[in-house]
Amino acid sequence: MSSAAISDINQINFQNVYQLLYQKGPLTQQDICRLANISRPTATQYLRQLLQANKIYAGGKHKEAHGRPACLYCFNPNACISIGVEVMVNKVKIAAVNLLGEIEKRETIHLAFINSDSYFQHASSWIKLFMDSLDMPFENILGLTISFQGIVSRDNEHVSFSKLLTNAPFSKSDFSKYFDSPVSLVHDAEMGAVAEIWHYCQITNGIYLSLNPYLGSGLIVNRTVVHTPDLSSGAIEHMILHENGELCYCGKKGCADSYCSVNALERSAGKGIDALFDGIKSGLSEDKRVWENYLWELAALIDNVRMVLPGDVILGGLLSQYMCEEDTARLKSMVQQLSAFKDAPFDIYIGHYGSDASLVGSALMKISEYCQKEGLKA
Ligand SMILES: [Zn+2]
């Protein structure tokens, strides 16, 4: 066998050991030899390399039935972290996310978006302070991914359609000039879908609906969030639900946003969602009627989208935190009643990350790249 082939096998075996510790750790050296089918000296060599790179750590002892307790080796989720930032109309959220997709630290600042250098400078200073507070070597920060309520243009350099934030486009350099780490711009709802499929391994195809003050969406095909150069992951929120209906902020009439967003629900209820759900719990018939109507609108939208992309449904965002299994069961029954294909199976999930989905998903972009490069995930 050539030395190049031996080197390739070595590299594959080394990645296998790292992958085993990521997926099944903590493990003893004996476990690793057995699972990776490698010799004890080879395992010793790989473990030493992984320890030196701080990719794993020795964590405690495993009591053996016979003989001395064996050392346990653990995957180090904090070997690298990624920074996610979510820019919203009135605030900015930031989180440091580790290699397991867990939030290590997070903060929020109330800062109204203005398309001006003073805003970008102020927000960037705050982001830098947060990054400095992590006490993490620069090379272990995988990057900074910033999500916006807007579509990122084909060149990945500009936010070109963001009627919620500004009428004028702004560019990546408005932020990136303040940072040494690589900066990426992304669409917020698409990132919400990224976060939720990270958590829900059983979902292959489906739609993600971000039930926030404004409705957002993402399309999931073969466990990948669809990304198109000009229209992000689609814009289900601007599909027409009622011809000549309510005026949408995009300029059209009858868009789904005008019926399925949290703003639309609060308009119908004449009160905030806290008060609405208090009323529902107390049995107020008017609040129950408003909620029932809202679920019918959402069911109609889901049925429409499922005619193009049959699959599961993930409900994320602010409103998902108020919903329970009874609501998803009722919603599913409504979709089935409306649908021409009543027996086509699907499930409705409540998002795991709630209103933090876009924030976590933004950070996960760099984590996913790292995991793929290291052979940790397919
Ligand atoms: Zn619209």
Residues whose N, C-alpha, C, O or C-beta is under 5 A from the ligand:
A	BS01	ZN	E237 H238 C248 C250 K252 C255
